[in-house]
Amino acid sequence: MNFDPSVREMSNLSGIAGEVTLFRAVIARAFHDALNRRAIDGKAVDSDAREARMLREEARDWLLTDSPDFRRVCEWALLEPEAVRDSAERAIANCDAEVGQAAA
């Protein structure tokens, strides 16, 4: 797929908006997966499901590394990769800190 919003015709703005929304949803899902935690008996713990743990680690790796795929999705979402990564770092740190506090 080759999506470059700068070369789209002005008459296809709805198509551009749809594609941008799609790639922003990909990033939002990665954030959701990276922050996947749940509470049991009032204590925040890692999700029990092996698949959820794997998704969390894969999402964190994807959000925190500078892979060409990550950069491309950010560009297609019309977002700066560095800004997305900075937000992911803060969100993950806050999530992990909350889990640490709840476990104490």
N, CA, C and O atoms as a GROMACS GRO file, in nm:
protein
  416
    1MET      N    1   0.084  -0.117   0.000
    1MET     CA    2   0.000   0.000   0.000
    1MET      C    3   0.089   0.123   0.000
    1MET      O    4   0.191   0.128   0.069
    2ASN      N    5   0.049   0.220  -0.077
    2ASN     CA    6   0.127   0.342  -0.087
    2ASN      C    7   0.035   0.461  -0.064
    2ASN      O    8  -0.026   0.512  -0.157
    3PHE      N    9   0.026   0.505   0.060
    3PHE     CA   10  -0.060   0.617   0.095
    3PHE      C   11   0.024   0.739   0.126
    3PHE      O   12   0.099   0.740   0.223
    4ASP      N   13   0.011   0.839   0.044
    4ASP     CA   14   0.080   0.966   0.066
    4ASP      C   15  -0.024   1.077   0.055
    4ASP      O   16  -0.064   1.113  -0.056
    5PRO      N   17  -0.069   1.131   0.168
    5PRO     CA   18  -0.178   1.229   0.163
    5PRO      C   19  -0.142   1.356   0.086
    5PRO      O   20  -0.231   1.428   0.042
    6SER      N   21  -0.014   1.383   0.069
    6SER     CA   22   0.023   1.506  -0.002
    6SER      C   23  -0.004   1.498  -0.151
    6SER      O   24  -0.010   1.602  -0.218
    7VAL      N   25  -0.021   1.379  -0.206
    7VAL     CA   26  -0.045   1.368  -0.350
    7VAL      C   27  -0.189   1.332  -0.382
    7VAL      O   28  -0.222   1.306  -0.498
    8ARG      N   29  -0.276   1.328  -0.283
    8ARG     CA   30  -0.417   1.298  -0.308
    8ARG      C   31  -0.486   1.419  -0.370
    8ARG      O   32  -0.450   1.534  -0.344
    9GLU      N   33  -0.585   1.390  -0.450
    9GLU     CA   34  -0.664   1.498  -0.509
    9GLU      C   35  -0.753   1.559  -0.401
    9GLU      O   36  -0.797   1.489  -0.309
   10MET      N   37  -0.779   1.688  -0.413
   10MET     CA   38  -0.864   1.755  -0.316
   10MET      C   39  -1.006   1.700  -0.318
   10MET      O   40  -1.077   1.711  -0.219
   11SER      N   41  -1.047   1.641  -0.429
   11SER     CA   42  -1.183   1.588  -0.439
   11SER      C   43  -1.199   1.458  -0.360
   11SER      O   44  -1.311   1.410  -0.343
   12ASN      N   45  -1.090   1.400  -0.311
   12ASN     CA   46  -1.096   1.273  -0.239
   12ASN      C   47  -1.068   1.292  -0.090
   12ASN      O   48  -1.005   1.206  -0.028
   13LEU      N   49  -1.113   1.402  -0.034
   13LEU     CA   50  -1.087   1.430   0.108
   13LEU      C   51  -1.152   1.328   0.200
   13LEU      O   52  -1.095   1.294   0.304
   14SER      N   53  -1.270   1.278   0.164
   14SER     CA   54  -1.334   1.179   0.251
   14SER      C   55  -1.253   1.050   0.253
   14SER      O   56  -1.246   0.983   0.357
   15GLY      N   57  -1.193   1.014   0.141
   15GLY     CA   58  -1.107   0.895   0.138
   15GLY      C   59  -0.984   0.913   0.224
   15GLY      O   60  -0.943   0.821   0.294
   16ILE      N   61  -0.926   1.030   0.220
   16ILE     CA   62  -0.809   1.059   0.302
   16ILE      C   63  -0.846   1.053   0.450
   16ILE      O   64  -0.774   0.994   0.530
   17ALA      N   65  -0.958   1.114   0.484
   17ALA     CA   66  -1.001   1.114   0.624
   17ALA      C   67  -1.024   0.972   0.672
   17ALA      O   68  -0.989   0.938   0.785
   18GLY      N   69  -1.082   0.889   0.589
   18GLY     CA   70  -1.106   0.750   0.627
   18GLY      C   71  -0.977   0.674   0.649
   18GLY      O   72  -0.966   0.597   0.744
   19GLU      N   73  -0.879   0.694   0.562
   19GLU     CA   74  -0.750   0.627   0.576
   19GLU      C   75  -0.676   0.675   0.700
   19GLU      O   76  -0.616   0.595   0.772
   20VAL      N   77  -0.679   0.804   0.724
   20VAL     CA   78  -0.614   0.859   0.844
   20VAL      C   79  -0.680   0.802   0.968
   20VAL      O   80  -0.610   0.764   1.063
   21THR      N   81  -0.811   0.796   0.970
   21THR     CA   82  -0.884   0.740   1.084
   21THR      C   83  -0.847   0.594   1.105
   21THR      O   84  -0.830   0.551   1.219
   22LEU      N   85  -0.834   0.518   0.998
   22LEU     CA   86  -0.797   0.378   1.007
   22LEU      C   87  -0.659   0.363   1.073
   22LEU      O   88  -0.644   0.282   1.164
   23PHE      N   89  -0.561   0.438   1.028
   23PHE     CA   90  -0.426   0.424   1.084
   23PHE      C   91  -0.417   0.479   1.226
   23PHE      O   92  -0.337   0.430   1.306
   24ARG      N   93  -0.498   0.578   1.259
   24ARG     CA   94  -0.503   0.624   1.398
   24ARG      C   95  -0.566   0.516   1.487
   24ARG      O   96  -0.527   0.501   1.603
   25ALA      N   97  -0.660   0.442   1.433
   25ALA     CA   98  -0.720   0.332   1.508
   25ALA      C   99  -0.618   0.220   1.534
   25ALA      O  100  -0.621   0.156   1.638
   26VAL      N  101  -0.528   0.198   1.438
   26VAL     CA  102  -0.421   0.099   1.457
   26VAL      C  103  -0.334   0.141   1.575
   26VAL      O  104  -0.299   0.059   1.660
   27ILE      N  105  -0.298   0.268   1.581
   27ILE     CA  106  -0.215   0.320   1.690
   27ILE      C  107  -0.292   0.313   1.822
   27ILE      O  108  -0.235   0.274   1.924
   28ALA      N  109  -0.418   0.350   1.820
   28ALA     CA  110  -0.499   0.345   1.943
   28ALA      C  111  -0.509   0.201   1.995
   28ALA      O  112  -0.504   0.179   2.116
   29ARG      N  113  -0.524   0.105   1.904
   29ARG     CA  114  -0.531  -0.035   1.947
   29ARG      C  115  -0.398  -0.080   2.007
   29ARG      O  116  -0.397  -0.156   2.104
   30ALA      N  117  -0.288  -0.033   1.952
   30ALA     CA  118  -0.157  -0.067   2.008
   30ALA      C  119  -0.145  -0.012   2.150
   30ALA      O  120  -0.093  -0.080   2.238
   31PHE      N  121  -0.193   0.111   2.172
   31PHE     CA  122  -0.192   0.168   2.308
   31PHE      C  123  -0.278   0.082   2.400
   31PHE      O  124  -0.237   0.050   2.511
   32HIS      N  125  -0.397   0.045   2.355
   32HIS     CA  126  -0.487  -0.037   2.436
   32HIS      C  127  -0.418  -0.168   2.475
   32HIS      O  128  -0.420  -0.207   2.592
   33ASP      N  129  -0.359  -0.234   2.378
   33ASP     CA  130  -0.292  -0.361   2.406
   33ASP      C  131  -0.171  -0.342   2.498
   33ASP      O  132  -0.146  -0.425   2.585
   34ALA      N  133  -0.096  -0.233   2.477
   34ALA     CA  134   0.025  -0.209   2.557
   34ALA      C  135  -0.008  -0.180   2.703
   34ALA      O  136   0.074  -0.203   2.792
   35LEU      N  137  -0.127  -0.129   2.729
   35LEU     CA  138  -0.166  -0.090   2.864
   35LEU      C  139  -0.261  -0.192   2.925
   35LEU      O  140  -0.325  -0.163   3.027
   36ASN      N  141  -0.272  -0.307   2.867
   36ASN     CA  142  -0.367  -0.409   2.909
   36ASN      C  143  -0.334  -0.459   3.050
   36ASN      O  144  -0.237  -0.531   3.070
   37ARG      N  145  -0.415  -0.420   3.144
   37ARG     CA  146  -0.406  -0.464   3.284
   37ARG      C  147  -0.548  -0.485   3.332
   37ARG      O  148  -0.641  -0.431   3.273
   38ARG      N  149  -0.565  -0.562   3.436
   38ARG     CA  150  -0.697  -0.573   3.496
   38ARG      C  151  -0.683  -0.589   3.646
   38ARG      O  152  -0.576  -0.622   3.697
   39ALA      N  153  -0.792  -0.565   3.715
   39ALA     CA  154  -0.790  -0.572   3.860
   39ALA      C  155  -0.863  -0.698   3.906
   39ALA      O  156  -0.968  -0.734   3.853
   40ILE      N  157  -0.806  -0.764   4.005
   40ILE     CA  158  -0.869  -0.879   4.067
   40ILE      C  159  -0.873  -0.851   4.217
   40ILE      O  160  -0.769  -0.829   4.279
   41ASP      N  161  -0.992  -0.852   4.275
   41ASP     CA  162  -1.008  -0.825   4.417
   41ASP      C  163  -0.944  -0.692   4.457
   41ASP      O  164  -0.882  -0.680   4.563
   42GLY      N  165  -0.961  -0.591   4.370
   42GLY     CA  166  -0.909  -0.459   4.401
   42GLY      C  167  -0.761  -0.441   4.376
   42GLY      O  168  -0.709  -0.331   4.396
   43LYS      N  169  -0.691  -0.545   4.334
   43LYS     CA  170  -0.548  -0.535   4.307
   43LYS      C  171  -0.526  -0.537   4.156
   43LYS      O  172  -0.582  -0.621   4.085
   44ALA      N  173  -0.445  -0.446   4.107
   44ALA     CA  174  -0.413  -0.444   3.965
   44ALA      C  175  -0.306  -0.551   3.939
   44ALA      O  176  -0.203  -0.554   4.006
   45VAL      N  177  -0.333  -0.635   3.843
   45VAL     CA  178  -0.240  -0.742   3.808
   45VAL      C  179  -0.235  -0.755   3.657
   45VAL      O  180  -0.323  -0.708   3.585
   46ASP      N  181  -0.130  -0.821   3.611
   46ASP     CA  182  -0.124  -0.851   3.469
   46ASP      C  183  -0.240  -0.941   3.432
   46ASP      O  184  -0.286  -1.022   3.512
   47SER      N  185  -0.285  -0.924   3.311
   47SER     CA  186  -0.392  -1.011   3.263
   47SER      C  187  -0.345  -1.155   3.269
   47SER      O  188  -0.230  -1.185   3.236
   48ASP      N  189  -0.432  -1.245   3.309
   48ASP     CA  190  -0.398  -1.386   3.320
   48ASP      C  191  -0.379  -1.452   3.184
   48ASP      O  192  -0.302  -1.547   3.172
   49ALA      N  193  -0.447  -1.405   3.086
   49ALA     CA  194  -0.445  -1.472   2.957
   49ALA      C  195  -0.308  -1.458   2.890
   49ALA      O  196  -0.254  -1.349   2.875
   50ARG      N  197  -0.256  -1.571   2.850
   50ARG     CA  198  -0.125  -1.573   2.782
   50ARG      C  199  -0.128  -1.485   2.656
   50ARG      O  200  -0.033  -1.412   2.628
   51GLU      N  201  -0.237  -1.495   2.583
   51GLU     CA  202  -0.249  -1.416   2.460
   51GLU      C  203  -0.246  -1.267   2.490
   51GLU      O  204  -0.184  -1.190   2.416
   52ALA      N  205  -0.312  -1.225   2.596
   52ALA     CA  206  -0.313  -1.083   2.633
   52ALA      C  207  -0.173  -1.036   2.670
   52ALA      O  208  -0.132  -0.926   2.633
   53ARG      N  209  -0.098  -1.120   2.743
   53ARG     CA  210   0.040  -1.084   2.778
   53ARG      C  211   0.126  -1.071   2.652
   53ARG      O  212   0.207  -0.979   2.641
   54MET      N  213   0.108  -1.163   2.559
   54MET     CA  214   0.185  -1.157   2.435
   54MET      C  215   0.149  -1.033   2.354
   54MET      O  216   0.237  -0.965   2.301
   55LEU      N  217   0.020  -1.003   2.345
   55LEU     CA  218  -0.022  -0.882   2.273
   55LEU      C  219   0.035  -0.757   2.338
   55LEU      O  220   0.079  -0.665   2.269
   56ARG      N  221   0.036  -0.755   2.473
   56ARG     CA  222   0.089  -0.639   2.545
   56ARG      C  223   0.236  -0.618   2.512
   56ARG      O  224   0.278  -0.507   2.482
   57GLU      N  225   0.314  -0.726   2.517
   57GLU     CA  226   0.457  -0.713   2.489
   57GLU      C  227   0.484  -0.676   2.342
   57GLU      O  228   0.571  -0.594   2.313
   58GLU      N  229   0.410  -0.736   2.251
   58GLU     CA  230   0.426  -0.701   2.109
   58GLU      C  231   0.389  -0.555   2.084
   58GLU      O  232   0.458  -0.486   2.009
   59ALA      N  233   0.280  -0.509   2.146
   59ALA     CA  234   0.238  -0.370   2.128
   59ALA      C  235   0.342  -0.274   2.186
   59ALA      O  236   0.374  -0.172   2.125
   60ARG      N  237   0.395  -0.308   2.303
   60ARG     CA  238   0.497  -0.223   2.363
   60ARG      C  239   0.622  -0.218   2.276
   60ARG      O  240   0.680  -0.112   2.254
   61ASP      N  241   0.664  -0.332   2.227
   61ASP     CA  242   0.781  -0.335   2.138
   61ASP      C  243   0.757  -0.248   2.016
   61ASP      O  244   0.844  -0.170   1.976
   62TRP      N  245   0.640  -0.261   1.956
   62TRP     CA  246   0.609  -0.186   1.834
   62TRP      C  247   0.605  -0.036   1.861
   62TRP      O  248   0.659   0.042   1.783
   63LEU      N  249   0.543   0.003   1.972
   63LEU     CA  250   0.531   0.146   2.004
   63LEU      C  251   0.664   0.209   2.045
   63LEU      O  252   0.686   0.328   2.021
   64LEU      N  253   0.752   0.131   2.105
   64LEU     CA  254   0.874   0.189   2.162
   64LEU      C  255   0.998   0.175   2.075
   64LEU      O  256   1.103   0.230   2.108
   65THR      N  257   0.988   0.103   1.964
   65THR     CA  258   1.102   0.091   1.874
   65THR      C  259   1.081   0.179   1.752
   65THR      O  260   0.970   0.224   1.725
   66ASP      N  261   1.186   0.201   1.682
   66ASP     CA  262   1.181   0.289   1.565
   66ASP      C  263   1.178   0.205   1.437
   66ASP      O  264   1.261   0.223   1.348
   67SER      N  265   1.082   0.115   1.430
   67SER     CA  266   1.074   0.029   1.312
   67SER      C  267   1.016   0.107   1.194
   67SER      O  268   0.940   0.202   1.213
   68PRO      N  269   1.052   0.066   1.074
   68PRO     CA  270   0.993   0.131   0.956
   68PRO      C  271   0.840   0.119   0.954
   68PRO      O  272   0.771   0.212   0.912
   69ASP      N  273   0.787   0.007   1.000
   69ASP     CA  274   0.643  -0.014   1.005
   69ASP      C  275   0.577   0.088   1.098
   69ASP      O  276   0.475   0.148   1.062
   70PHE      N  277   0.634   0.108   1.215
   70PHE     CA  278   0.579   0.205   1.310
   70PHE      C  279   0.581   0.346   1.250
   70PHE      O  280   0.482   0.418   1.257
   71ARG      N  281   0.693   0.384   1.191
   71ARG     CA  282   0.705   0.517   1.132
   71ARG      C  283   0.604   0.536   1.019
   71ARG      O  284   0.542   0.642   1.007
   72ARG      N  285   0.588   0.433   0.937
   72ARG     CA  286   0.496   0.440   0.823
   72ARG      C  287   0.352   0.457   0.872
   72ARG      O  288   0.279   0.542   0.820
   73VAL      N  289   0.310   0.379   0.970
   73VAL     CA  290   0.174   0.391   1.022
   73VAL      C  291   0.151   0.529   1.082
   73VAL      O  292   0.045   0.589   1.063
   74CYS      N  293   0.249   0.581   1.155
   74CYS     CA  294   0.237   0.716   1.211
   74CYS      C  295   0.223   0.820   1.100
   74CYS      O  296   0.140   0.910   1.109
   75GLU      N  297   0.304   0.807   0.998
   75GLU     CA  298   0.297   0.902   0.887
   75GLU      C  299   0.161   0.894   0.819
   75GLU      O  300   0.103   0.998   0.786
   76TRP      N  301   0.110   0.774   0.797
   76TRP     CA  302  -0.021   0.758   0.734
   76TRP      C  303  -0.132   0.810   0.825
   76TRP      O  304  -0.237   0.850   0.776
   77ALA      N  305  -0.110   0.810   0.955
   77ALA     CA  306  -0.206   0.864   1.051
   77ALA      C  307  -0.189   1.014   1.068
   77ALA      O  308  -0.262   1.078   1.145
   78LEU      N  309  -0.093   1.071   0.996
   78LEU     CA  310  -0.059   1.214   1.004
   78LEU      C  311  -0.017   1.253   1.145
   78LEU      O  312  -0.055   1.359   1.196
   79LEU      N  313   0.063   1.166   1.208
   79LEU     CA  314   0.117   1.190   1.342
   79LEU      C  315   0.269   1.178   1.338
   79LEU      O  316   0.324   1.102   1.258
   80GLU      N  317   0.335   1.253   1.424
   80GLU     CA  318   0.480   1.246   1.434
   80GLU      C  319   0.519   1.121   1.512
   80GLU      O  320   0.476   1.104   1.626
   81PRO      N  321   0.601   1.033   1.455
   81PRO     CA  322   0.640   0.910   1.526
   81PRO      C  323   0.701   0.937   1.663
   81PRO      O  324   0.674   0.865   1.759
   82GLU      N  325   0.784   1.040   1.673
   82GLU     CA  326   0.849   1.070   1.800
   82GLU      C  327   0.746   1.110   1.906
   82GLU      O  328   0.760   1.073   2.023
   83ALA      N  329   0.646   1.186   1.866
   83ALA     CA  330   0.542   1.228   1.961
   83ALA      C  331   0.459   1.107   2.006
   83ALA      O  332   0.424   1.096   2.124
   84VAL      N  333   0.428   1.018   1.914
   84VAL     CA  334   0.353   0.897   1.949
   84VAL      C  335   0.436   0.812   2.046
   84VAL      O  336   0.384   0.762   2.146
   85ARG      N  337   0.565   0.795   2.016
   85ARG     CA  338   0.652   0.715   2.101
   85ARG      C  339   0.665   0.778   2.240
   85ARG      O  340   0.661   0.707   2.340
   86ASP      N  341   0.681   0.910   2.247
   86ASP     CA  342   0.689   0.978   2.377
   86ASP      C  343   0.561   0.957   2.458
   86ASP      O  344   0.568   0.932   2.579
   87SER      N  345   0.448   0.967   2.393
   87SER     CA  346   0.320   0.943   2.462
   87SER      C  347   0.311   0.800   2.511
   87SER      O  348   0.264   0.774   2.622
   88ALA      N  349   0.356   0.706   2.428
   88ALA     CA  350   0.353   0.565   2.468
   88ALA      C  351   0.443   0.540   2.587
   88ALA      O  352   0.406   0.466   2.678
   89GLU      N  353   0.561   0.599   2.587
   89GLU     CA  354   0.654   0.581   2.699
   89GLU      C  355   0.592   0.631   2.829
   89GLU      O  356   0.600   0.564   2.932
   90ARG      N  357   0.530   0.748   2.825
   90ARG     CA  358   0.467   0.804   2.946
   90ARG      C  359   0.349   0.717   2.991
   90ARG      O  360   0.334   0.689   3.109
   91ALA      N  361   0.266   0.676   2.896
   91ALA     CA  362   0.148   0.597   2.931
   91ALA      C  363   0.188   0.462   2.990
   91ALA      O  364   0.127   0.417   3.087
   92ILE      N  365   0.289   0.399   2.933
   92ILE     CA  366   0.335   0.269   2.984
   92ILE      C  367   0.397   0.285   3.122
   92ILE      O  368   0.372   0.204   3.211
   93ALA      N  369   0.477   0.389   3.141
   93ALA     CA  370   0.538   0.414   3.272
   93ALA      C  371   0.430   0.438   3.377
   93ALA      O  372   0.438   0.385   3.488
   94ASN      N  373   0.328   0.519   3.343
   94ASN     CA  374   0.219   0.545   3.438
   94ASN      C  375   0.141   0.418   3.469
   94ASN      O  376   0.106   0.393   3.584
   95CYS      N  377   0.115   0.337   3.367
   95CYS     CA  378   0.043   0.211   3.387
   95CYS      C  379   0.121   0.118   3.478
   95CYS      O  380   0.064   0.060   3.572
   96ASP      N  381   0.249   0.104   3.452
   96ASP     CA  382   0.332   0.016   3.534
   96ASP      C  383   0.343   0.067   3.678
   96ASP      O  384   0.346  -0.012   3.772
   97ALA      N  385   0.350   0.200   3.694
   97ALA     CA  386   0.357   0.257   3.828
   97ALA      C  387   0.227   0.233   3.905
   97ALA      O  388   0.231   0.205   4.025
   98GLU      N  389   0.114   0.245   3.838
   98GLU     CA  390  -0.015   0.220   3.903
   98GLU      C  391  -0.026   0.074   3.946
   98GLU      O  392  -0.077   0.045   4.054
   99VAL      N  393   0.021  -0.014   3.863
   99VAL     CA  394   0.018  -0.156   3.899
   99VAL      C  395   0.109  -0.182   4.018
   99VAL      O  396   0.073  -0.258   4.107
  100GLY      N  397   0.226  -0.120   4.019
  100GLY     CA  398   0.318  -0.135   4.131
  100GLY      C  399   0.260  -0.082   4.260
  100GLY      O  400   0.277  -0.144   4.366
  101GLN      N  401   0.191   0.031   4.254
  101GLN     CA  402   0.130   0.087   4.374
  101GLN      C  403   0.014   0.003   4.424
  101GLN      O  404  -0.004  -0.014   4.545
  102ALA      N  405  -0.064  -0.051   4.331
  102ALA     CA  406  -0.179  -0.134   4.370
  102ALA      C  407  -0.134  -0.267   4.430
  102ALA      O  408  -0.202  -0.323   4.516
  103ALA      N  409  -0.020  -0.316   4.385
  103ALA     CA  410   0.030  -0.444   4.435
  103ALA      C  411   0.093  -0.429   4.574
  103ALA      O  412   0.104  -0.526   4.649
  104ALA      N  413   0.134  -0.306   4.608
  104ALA     CA  414   0.201  -0.283   4.738
  104ALA      C  415   0.104  -0.277   4.851
  104ALA      O  416   0.144  -0.258   4.966
   0.00000   0.00000   0.00000
